Amino acid sequence: MKAVFKKAIALGATACMLFSIAGCGTKTAQTDGTSMTKLVYVMSGPGKQQDSEKVYKAFNEKLQEYIPGLEIEFKIIPLADFTQQFMLMQTSRETIDIANTYGLSMSTEVKNGTFLKLDDLLNEYGKDMRQALPEWLWEYGKVNGDIYQIPSYQMLSVGYGLRFFRDQAEKYLDIDELKKELSENKTFTDKYYDILEDYMAKLKENGELGKGFAAGDYILKGYEKLLDYYVIKHGEETPKVEQFFATEDAKRNFDRMADWYKKGYIREDVMSANDYDRMVGKREGYTISTCIIGYQQEEVDAQQYNDEFLDIPFEDYYYIPAANAAAGTGIMANTKYPELCMQFLNLMQSEQGKELLNMIIYGIEGDHFTKIGDDRIQTEYTGQATSNDRYGIYKWILGNTSLAYDTQSDMEGYKDWAFNTVNKSEARSVVMGFVPDTEKISSKLAQVNTVKGEYRGGLATGCIPNHEERYAEFLDKMQKAGNDEIISELQKQVDKFLGQK
């Protein structure tokens, strides 16, 4: 590393400037001091927008105050096209120095030699970033024990629960007993289903059932998906890989759905209905539905559906899973400037680069956004920017969202909740950072998915005739498609992963 570093630098006044900006403890790589060095940064997002070039120009001008002589060429690829376009860029040997990893299989990319191992670079040029991000978060960046990507830091746990109309729940539902049952049991129990069935019977008796239970959108409780519906249970120190649909919990659910369908608690046309979004939050629609339980969810629901709701989470803890949904950022193995890449990422992921980070996310202050508080802005768009907006890219793609401004779309207190409550949870996956390698089982996975497509919908909604017989067929066909081989391969990988920790 030191030999490469010596070749990349030119000593002199520029170096002094860079060291003074970077602060104590973090080394810096240098440009040659006489011309601009360009790094190409590829990421997914809304694609090119009306003011993209204008913002990039302003960004690079501001960057000179931090890393003189460095220029970043941003290439924003529409999210849906990113994986394919990234592969095409590699095939055609287009220059890429830094790349967002969302949608990529890191185990495959590491095998292919796409990305650099970052441990040494982080130790020399990424110390600010290492301190800014929680130590446990770096598990998300590892493949085979080494760091290959800088994990994106956002809210890392998504909770689910049940949504009821508040007045109905307060009249007919045993709320305390339901909360107690969910809290005291890792998975859904018979008593849980009994409580909901008693509630729906009372709704039906009083003419308030509507469309009843929103079946089919199956949410796991107490299980973590490693790959599709191949799961491990929360909290197991030596996790056992299972096919969820072969568990007693899945069977219990399928049995209840079949029973509820016969009793009229699930709409008769459930398999052909295509109005789910219109039936959620409506009195004539689903009176019980599953939902994400986010920050101040009942207030959010009230604003969205113009009614009063009771939202009850399935779990009374925030579970941080093995996989980081927001992926991360890697340095390409064929870059000529690995040290500069890391220096730039160190800047963008730590407090010293906050102004630059927010500029590339939101655009130019006074043009694309207006400050309405110390850490809060007003944008021209609501939520996340699209290709039709003048400018705005996805903050979770850039990395450390704790440094990104809140917008008018963010509820007051959301960021504090996300980073100081949710992300501080101690309920973390024992295989955090595990990346399944599907090379040996890809064909079997495809066959199992075909079988799942044939049976799962009917079983999960209860409308499939002779459901006991069909469930047995489902399990048999999954076995013949290679279910045991998939479980065996994933178990080997999990055991190896844990053995290397």
NUTIKOL-617745 format. One record per residue: x, y, z of N, C-alpha, C, O in turn; residue in three letters. Coordinates in steps of 0.1 Angstrom, whole numbers, plus 5000, padded with zeros to 4 digits. Each point is the difference from the previous one (the first is absolute). Layout:
<sites>
XYZXYZXYZXYZALA...
</sites>
This chain:
<sites>
500849885000499250125000500950135000499750094993MET501449915015500850115001500750034987500150124996LYS500349784997500650014987499150074990500450094992ALA498349865008499050064991499850155003499950084992VAL500049945021499850145005501150094996499750124996PHE501549845004501150094997499950044985500450114996LYS499249794996499950034985498950104998500050074990LYS499049945019498850084997500150145004499150094997ALA501949955011500050135006501250094995501049954994ILE498750185007501150094997500150095012499050065005ALA502249955001500250075013500050154997500350044989LEU499350045021500050144998498950075007499449955010GLY500350174985499050085007498649945000499350015009ALA500449924980498749944999499849905011499049995006THR502149934996499949895011499750075013499349955008ALA501450164995499850075013498650045002499449995010CYS500050064979498650055000499149885003499150025008MET501149874986499249885001500049955015499049975005LEU502250025000500149955014499450095010499449955009PHE500650184988499450105010498549984999499350025010SER500149954978498649994999499549875006499050005007ILE501749894991499649875004499949985015499249935005ALA501750155002500049995015500949895005500649924992GLY499650075021500949915005499549854999498849985000CYS502249934998499749865000499649944987500149884999GLY499550204991499649944987501050044990500250124997THR500449784996500950034989499250054988498849974999LYS501950104992499450044987500949964988501250005001THR498149974988500649984988500050134992499150085003ALA501849954988500050124993499949994985500449904994GLN499150215000500150014986501450054996500850035010THR499549994978501450044996500250155002501150054998ASP497850035005500250145003500050094988500050125001GLY500049824987500150084987498849984991499750084992THR499549815010498949974991498949935008500349955011SER498550054984498949945007500049844998500349954989MET499549985022499849865000498549975001499450045009THR500149884981498649975000499749865005500749904996LYS498450085013499549875004498549994995499250095001LEU500549794993498749974995499249935011500449895005VAL498550164999499249955011498649964994499350084996TYR500449795004498849944994499149965011500449935010VAL498350114989499149965010498649994994499750064990MET499449885018498649994995499250125006500450065010SER498549984983499350115005498950034990499549914993GLY500150225006498950044991500450014985499250034991PRO502149965007500550034986500450144999500050085010GLY500449964978500450144997498850095001498949974994LYS501350155012498950095002500350144993501250024996GLN497950075004500150134993501350075005500750064992GLN499549945021501150085006501249925005500850055007ASP499349834988501149915005501350064997500850025010SER499550034978501350054997500350135008501150025004GLU497950064998500150125008500549975014500950075005LYS498549835001500349965014501449945000500850035009VAL499549884981501349945000501150114999501149985007TYR498750124985501050104999500250085013501150025004LYS497850015002500150075013500749915011500850055008ALA498949834991500549905010501650004998500750015010PHE499749974978501549994997500750135004501249995004ASN498150124994500750135004500150005015501150055005GLU497949915002500149995015501049905005500650025010LYS499549874983500949895003501550055001500849955008LEU499550154984501450065000500450055014501250005002GLN497950045006500350055013500549895009500650025010GLU499049854987500349895008501149914994501049975007TYR498950004980501049924993500450074987499449974990ILE501550135010500450074988500549914989500849915003PRO498750114985500549934989499249874997500249934991GLY498750045017499249894998498650044994499450105005LEU500249824985498750024994499249875000500649904997GLU498150105006499249885000499050014988499350104998ILE500749804994499149994989498949905005500249885001GLU498650175001498949925005499249944988499750074991PHE500049805010499249934990498849945008500249905007LYS498750164992498849955007499149914991499550064990ILE500449825013499349904991498649975007500049985012ILE498950034980498749975006500049875008500649904995PRO498850105016500149895010499749864993500749905002LEU498250104990499649874994501049954990500049884997ALA500850204998501049964989501449995006500949964992ASP499350065020501450025005500849874999501150004994PHE498449895010500849875000500449974986501149964998THR498050044993500349974986501050104994500949964993GLN498850175009500950104995501449995006501050024993GLN499149955019501349985007500849894993501250014998PHE498149885000500749884993500450044986501149964996MET498150114997500450054986501250095000500849994992LEU499250105018501150095001501349925003501150044995MET498849865013501249925003500549924987501150004997GLN497949954996500349924988500750094990500949954993THR498650175005500650094991501250085005500550084993SER499949885019501250065006499950155002501050074998ARG497949985005499850145003500750035013500149925009GLU500550204992500750045012499050025011499050084999THR501249855012499250025013501049995011500849915001ILE499250195008500850005012499349965012500549935009ASP498350134993499249975012498649964995499550054991ILE499949855016498749954996499149975012500549945009ALA498350104989499049965010499749854997500049954989ASN499749975022499949864998498549955002499849885000THR499350215000498649965001499649914988500250044988TYR499249855015499549914989501149904996499749914991GLY501550105013501149914996500249895010499750025012LEU500749874984500449895009501450015003500949984992SER499450065021501450035004500849875000501250014997MET498249885006500849885000500549974986501149954998SER498050074992500449984986501050104996501049964993THR498850175010500950104996501449985006501050034993GLU499049935019501449975006500749894993501250004998VAL498049894999500649894993500550054986501149954996LYS498250144998500450054987501150105001500550054989ASN499949995023501150105001499550144996500950084996GLY497949955006499450134996500550125009500350104996THR499749875017500250105010501349975008500449895002PHE500250225003501249995008499649965014499050045005LEU501949895002499949985014500450135007501150064996LYS498149995013500250145005500750015014500250115004LEU500149785003500550015013501250095002500050095009ASP501049894983501250085001499750154996500550095007ASP498849934983499650144996499250075011500350125002LEU498849815004499350065011500950045012499850105006LEU501149814997500950035011500950124997500450075010ASN499949954977500950124997499250124997500450115004GLU498549884988499450124995498550015004499350104996TYR500249815012498650005003499750005015498949965005GLY502050105003499849995015498950095004499349965010LYS500450154984498950085004498749934998499150005008ASP500849934981498849924996499949885010498949975004MET502249964999499949895009499450055014499349925006ARG501150204998499550055013498550054999499349995009GLN500450064979498650054998498949895000498950025004ALA501549874991499049894998500249895011501149985004LEU497849975001500149905011500949884996500049964989PRO500849995021500949894997499349884994500549944991GLU498350035015499349884996499550014985499749904994TRP500150225002499450034986501049944990499549964989LEU501850045014501049964990499849854996500649954990TRP498749975018499849864997499250004987500249904992GLU499050205005499250004987501050024988499649974989TYR501650085013500950024989500949894997500850014991GLY499149885017501049894999499549894991498849964999LYS502249984994499849874993501249925003501250044999VAL498649845006501049915005501050065010501249985000ASN498250115009500750065011500750134996500650065009GLY499549984979500650124996499050104995499049974995ASP501350165007499150114996500250034985501150034996ILE497849964997500050044986499050114996500150064989TYR499149995021499250114997499750085013500149945011GLN499650194987499750085012498550005001499350044991ILE500249905020498549985001499350135000500450105007PRO498449914986499250125002499450005014499549895004SER500450225002499550015013498750085000499950124999TYR499049805003498750065001499249925011500749935007GLN498050094994499349925010500149854995499649974989MET500849955020500449864996499049895004500349884997LEU498650165009499049905004498750044995499650125002SER499649794993498750034995499049915008500149885000VAL499050185008499149935008498649984993499750094993GLY499649815010498749984995499049975011500449975011TYR498350054985499049985010498649994994499949994988GLY499150035020498650004995499450145002500350075010LEU498949964980499350135000498549985002499449924993ARG500050145017498650005003499450145000500750095002PHE498049924995499350125003499850025015499549915006PHE500950204999500250015015498649985007500049935010ARG499050134985498749995007499549865000499449955010ASP500849984979499649855000500849925009499549925008GLN501850114992500949925009499750025015500049915008ALA499750224995499750035014498749945005499849975012GLU499350004978498749945003500049855000499449945009LYS501350004982499949864998501349915002499949885002TYR501250194998501349925001500650005014499950105007LEU500649784997500749995013501450054998500949924997ASP499350215003501350074996501149955009501149964995ILE498750055018501149965010500449854998501249975001ASP497849954997500349854999500849984987500949924999GLU498750154990500749984987501550055002500949934995LEU499350195011501350055002500949905008501149984997LYS498249975014500749915009500449874992501249955001LYS497950004991500349874992501150024990500949924999GLU499150204995501150034990501350025007501149964995LEU498950105017501250035007500749885006501249995000SER498049925005500549885007500449884991500649915005GLU499050104982500349894991500850044988499850114994ASN501249815002500850044989499349994987500450074990LYS498649845009499349984987498550015003499650015011THR499649994978498650005001499449875006500349904995PHE498950125016499549885007498549984996499450094994THR500149805011498649974998499150115007499050044995ASP501550005017499250105007500050134993499050075000LYS502149974993500050124992498950004989499350094999TYR500649794994499049994990498650005007499050054994TYR500949895017498750005007499550145004498850034998ASP502150055006499750145004499550074988499050085001ILE501749914988499550074987498749944995499250084995LEU500649795006498849944996498850055008498950034995GLU501349985018498950055009499750144996498850045000ASP502250044997499750144996499250014987499150074999TYR501349844991499350014987498649945001499150054993MET500749865016498649955003499150115005498850014996ALA501750075013499350115005499750114990498950064999LYS502149974992499850094989498949954991499250084996LEU500949805001499049944990498650005006499050044993LYS500949935020498750005007499450145000498850014999GLU502050095001499550145001500150074987499850124999ASN500449814990500050054986501150104997499950094992GLY501349895015501150094998501349924995501150065000GLU498749824994501249924996500650064988501249984998LEU498150084993500650054987500549884992499449904999GLY501850124996500749894993500849915009500649904996LYS499350135017500649915010501550005000500650114999GLY500149785002501449995002500750004986499649944991PHE501450155008500850014988501049894998501150015004ALA498449874992500849884999501050014987499750074991ALA501349855010500949994989501350075001501149964995GLY498950155013501250085002500749945012500050075011ASP500749824988500549935012501250065005501050024993TYR499050015020501150065007500649905010499249945007ILE502050044994500649915009500250065014500350125001LEU499549815009500250055014501049905006499849885001LYS501350175004501049925006501049934991500849925005GLY499050104982500949944990500750114992499550114998TYR501749864997500750094992500349934986500549895000GLU499250174989500249954987501550024997500650115000LYS500149784996501350004995500050014985500850064994LEU498349865000499950004986498649954996499649895003LEU499650204992498649984997499349955013500150075010ASP499349814990499449955013500849895006499549925007TYR501850084991500949925008500550095012500550114998TYR499249845014500050095012500849945011500349885001VAL500050215009500449965013499250075010499350104997ILE500649855015499250065011500850115007501349995001LYS498050115003500750115008500649945013499449925007HIS501850134996500649975013500749865001500549975011GLY499549954979500749875001501550024999500550064990GLU500349905019501550015000500649914989500950044994GLU498549855004500449914990498849984990499349905002THR500550194989498850004992499849884991501049954994PRO497850005005499749894991499250054988499050075002LYS501549914986499350054988498849914997500149885001VAL498750184997498849934997499350064988500250124997GLU499049804996499150054990498750045008499349915005GLN500450224995498950045009498749934997499349975009PHE500450014978498749944997499949855005498949944999PHE502250015005499949865006500050005015500049895006ALA499950235000500050015015498549985005499150024993THR500849955020498749995007499350145000498850015000GLU502050105000499450135000499350034987499050065000ASP501649904989499450024987498749914999499050054996ALA501149835009498949914999498850055009498950004995LYS501450065016499050055009499350124993498850015001ARG502050074992499450124993499149954989498950054998ASN501649854994499249954988498749945005498950024994PHE501149915017498849945006499050115004498849994997ASP501750115010499150115004499450084988498950035000ARG502049994990499550084989498849924993499050064995MET501249815004499049914993498750015008498950004995ALA501249995019498950015008499350134999498850015000ASP502050105001499450144999499350024986499050075000TRP501649884990499450014987498649945000499050064994TYR500849825011498749935001499050085008498850004997LYS501750065014499250085009499650144995499250075006LYS501449974983499750134994500850115006499650124998GLY501549855009500850115005501150054990500650105002TYR499549824987500950044989499150014988499149924998ILE501050194994499150024989500049894990501049934998ARG497950044997499849884991500850014987500549904995GLU499750235000500750024987501550035003500650074992ASP500049885019501350045004501149984989500950084999VAL499049814994501049974990500050084987501050034994MET497850025003499850084988500050155003500150084990SER499849965022499950145004501350084997501049955003ALA498850164991501250094997499950145006500650094994ASN498649925016499750135006500650025014499450075008ASP501749864995500550005014500350145005499550035011TYR501250054981500350135005498850095003500050085009ASP498949904983498850075002499249955012499150085005ARG501149804999499249945011500750015013499449985011MET501950064990500750035012499650135006500050104992VAL499749915021499750135006498650054997499650115003GLY499549804991498650034997499149915008500249885002LYS498750185004499149935008499349894992499849895006ARG500050134981499449894992501049914995499749904994GLU501650125009501149924996500449915011499249945007GLY502250044994500549915010500050065014500650105003TYR498749835006499950045014501249965008500350055011THR500549854984501349965006501049994988499749934991ILE501450145010501049994990501450005006500250065011SER500749884983501450015004500650134995499650054990THR501450005018500650134996501450015005500349935010CYS500550164984501250045006499850095012499150094999ILE501649885012499850095012501250095000501149965006ILE498850164989501150105000499850105011499249985009GLY501550134989500050115010498650065000499550054990TYR499949965022498750075002499049944990499350084993GLN500649795005499349944989498550035001499450024989GLN500049995022498650035001499750144995499050024994GLU501950075009499850144995500250004984499250074994GLU501749855001500249994986498849944993499550054990VAL500049845016498849944995498850105000499250004990ASP500650075021498950095001500050114989499050034994ALA502250025003500250104989499749934986499450074992GLN501149815006499849934987498649964998499550024988GLN499849935022498749944997498850085006498949964999TYR501450155008499050085006499149935010498850004999ASN501849925010499349925010500949985012501150044999ASP498449905011500849985012500249855001499249914999GLU502150055004500549864999500749965013500550085008PHE499549794994500849945011501049914992499549904994LEU501750125008501149924994500749925011500650065009ASP499449814990500749925010501149924993499849924991ILE501550105014501149934994500049855003499649965011PRO500949964980500249865003501049975011499949905007PHE501250184993501149985009500250135008499850114995GLU500649885018500250125008501550035000500550075010ASP500249904980501450034998500350034985499249964992TYR501950115006500450034986501149904997501049995006TYR498749934983501049894996500850054989499550044989TYR501849965012500950054990500549874992500849925006ILE498950074982500249874993501449984994500850095001PRO499549804993501349974995500350094988501250044998ALA497849994994500350084987499650145002499050035006ALA501850064989499750145000499350044986500649994990ASN498150045011499250024988500650114992499750014988ALA501050095018500550114992501449984994500550084993ALA500049795009501349974995501150095004500150035012ALA500850024979501150085003500750064988499550014989GLY501850025014500950064989501349935000500649985010THR499949984978501249944999501050074990499650094993GLY501749885008501050054992500449904990500349885003ILE499750154984500249904989501549965001500950075002MET499349804995501349945001500950064989501350005002ALA498250054987500950054989500250155001500550064990ASN499050005020500350155001501550035001500749925006THR499650194988501450055001500350085013501150035004LYS497850005003500150095011499349955013499150065005TYR501349825000499349955012500150095012499050015007PRO502150054995500250095012499150124999499350045010GLU500650024978499150124998498649965002499150085005LEU500549804989498649955002499749995015498950055004CYS502049905004499749985014499950135007499250035009MET501750064987500150135007498650084997499550065009GLN500149934978498750064997498849945008499250085005PHE500849794995498949945008500150035015498950015006LEU502349994999500250045014499450145003499350025010ASN500950074980499450145002498549994999499450075008LEU500049864983498650004998499249925010498850025002MET501949905006499349915010500250055014499549945009GLN501250174993500350065013499650145001499750074990SER500249985022499550145003500650114992499350094996GLU502049905001500750104992499550024986500150114995GLN499349795000499450014986498550024999499449984990GLY500050065021498550005001499550104990499049974993LYS501650155005499550094990500049954986499150024992GLU502049915004500249944987499049894998499349994990LEU500549935020499049885000498650064997499449944991LEU500250165016498750054998499850074987498950014994ASN502250055001499950064986499849904990499150024991MET501649875009499849904990498749935001499449944990ILE500050055022498749945002498950094996499149964992ILE500950175012498950094999500250114990499050064995TYR502249975001500350104990500550135007500749995011GLY499150124983500650135004499050075009498950034997ILE501650015015499250085009499550134994500850074994GLU498049965008499450134994499549984986499350094995GLY501149804999499549964987499149885000498850014997ASP501849885008499249875000499449975014499149925001HIS501450155009499449985013500250135009500950084997PHE498349935013500050125009500249945015499349915004THR501650155003500249965014498850065008499750114999LYS499749805009498950045009500349975014499150005009ILE502149964994500549965013501449975000500649994989GLY500149985022501449975000500349884992501049994993ASP498149915007500349874994498849964991499749884998ASP499550224998498749974993499850094988500350125001ARG499349824988499850084988498749984993499349915003ILE500350184988498849994992500549974986500850084994GLN498749815000500449974986498850024991498950035005THR501349974982499050024990499149884998498950014995GLU501649875010499249884998499649955014500650045010TYR498549864990499649935012500649865000500049934990THR500550035022500649875000501349994993500950085003GLY499349834988501249974993499950064986499049984993GLN502050095002500050064987499949904989500449885001ALA499050164987499949914989500750064988500650115001THR499449824988500750064988499450124995500650084992SER498149955011499350114996500350135008499650114996ASN501049875016500350115008501350074995500849944994ASP499450195009501250074996501349935005500949984993ARG499149995020501149935006499749945013499150045007TYR501649854996499849935013500449854998499349934992GLY501650025016500449854999499749945013499850075010ILE500349804990499649925012501150005011501249964998TYR498550105014500950015010500649875005501149995004LYS498049904996500549875005501049944991500849915004TRP499350134983501049954991501450065003501049944999ILE499050195006501250075003500749955012501250015001LEU498049935009500749945011499550055013499049945005GLY501650155002499850035014498850105001500250125000ASN498649835000498850085000499850085013499150095001THR501649875010500050085012500550144998499650095008SER501149934981500650144997499150074990500250124998LEU498849824997499150064990499050095007499549965010ALA500250154984498950095005498749925000499749924991TYR499550115019498549975000499450094990500450114998ASP498549844995499250084992498650025006499749945010THR499550144983498650025004499249875000499049995007GLN501549914986499349875000500349915012499349915002SER501850135005500449925012499350065013500050125002ASP499449795006499450045012501050055010501149945001MET498650165007500950055010500349885010499149935004GLU502250054998500449905009500349864994500549915006GLY499350084980500249874994501549965000500349895004TYR500550204993501549975000500549955013500749905001LYS498950175010500449965013499549865004500749925005ASP498050054991499549875002500749894992500349905006TRP500050134982500649904991501449975005500449885000ALA500450225004501449975003500349985015501049935003PHE498250135005500249985015499149915007500249975011ASN498849984982499149895005500149884992500549895005THR499150114983500049884991501449944998500249895003VAL500750204993501349954997500949965012501049954999ASN498550095013500749975012499549875006500549955010LYS498649984983499449885005501149895001500949994991SER499149935019500949895002499549874994500849905000GLU498050114994499549884994500549994985499350054991ALA501949905008500650004987500249854995500249915008ARG499850074979500149874995501449945004501050074999SER499049815004501349935004500849984987501349985001VAL498150034988500849994987500050134993500050004987VAL500150115020500050134994501250014990501149975003MET498550074985501050014989500149874991500850004991GLY498549905013500049884992499450024986498950064998PHE501949904992499550024986499949864993501149944998VAL497750015000499949864994500750004986499950094992PRO500749805005500649974987499149904993499949885004ASP499450164986499049924993500549924988499249934993THR502150085005500549944987499749854999499649954989GLU500549975022499849864999498549965001499749884997LYS499550215007498649975002499050084991498849995003ILE501750094988499150094993498949934992498950045000SER501549844994498949934992499049945009498850004997SER501649955015499049945009499250115006498849985003LYS501750145000499250115005499050044990498850035004LEU501549974983499050044990498949895000498850044998ALA501549845003499049895000499150015012498849994999GLN501850045013499250015012499150134999498849995004VAL501750114990499150124998498949984991498950055002ASN501349864988498949964991498949935008498850034998THR501649885010499149925008499250105010498849995002VAL502050105004499450095009498950094994499050035005LYS501350014982499150084993498749934997498950064999GLY501149805000498949924998499049995012498849994999GLU501850015013499249975012499950115010499050015007TYR502050074994500050095012498850105000499450015011ARG500250054978498950095000498749945006499350065008GLY500449824987498849945004500049965015499050015007GLY502249944998500149965013500050125010499350005010LEU501450114986500150125008498750085001499850075010ALA499349914981498750075000498949915005498850045002THR501449834999499049905005499049964990499149925003GLY501050124984499049974991500249884991499249964992CYS502049975010500349884993499249885005500049985012ILE499249954979499249895004500949895006501249984996PRO498349945014500749895005501550045005500949944996ASN499150165012501350075003501049905006501250014998HIS498349905010501049905007500749924989501249985001GLU498049974990500549914989501050094991501049954997GLU498650175000500850084992501350055007501050014993ARG498950015020501250035007501049895000501250024999TYR498349855003500949894999500749994986501149964999ALA498150074990500550004987501150114999501149974994GLU498750145012500950114999501449965006501050024994PHE498949925018501349965007500749894991501250004999LEU498049914996500649894992500750054988501149964996ASP498250134997500650064988501350095003500950004992LYS499150075019501250075004501149915003501250034996MET498549865010501149905003500649954987501249994998GLN497949974992500549954987500750114992500949964992LYS498850165011500750114993501450035005500750084994ALA499649875018501350025005500150075014501050065003GLY497949945004499950085012501149965010500650085006ASN499649794996501049955010501450044996500850045009ASP499549964978501350044996500350155002501150045003GLU497850044995500250145002500250035015500950085004ILE498449855005500150025014501549965004500650075008ILE499849814987501349955004501150104996501050035007SER498950024981501050104995500050135008501150055004GLU497850004999499950125008500549985014500650095006LEU499149795000500449975013501650005000500650055010GLN500049884980501450005000500650144999501050035007LYS498450064985500550134999499950085013500850085004GLN498049905003499850075013501049955010500650085008VAL499649794993501049945009501450054998500750045009ASP499749974978501350054997500150155003501050045005LYS498050034993500050155003500250025015500850085004PHE498449845004500150025015501449955005500550055009LEU500049854984501449945004501150104997501049995006GLY498850114985501050094997499950135008500950095000GLN498149925008499850125009500850005012500050095008LYS
</sites>
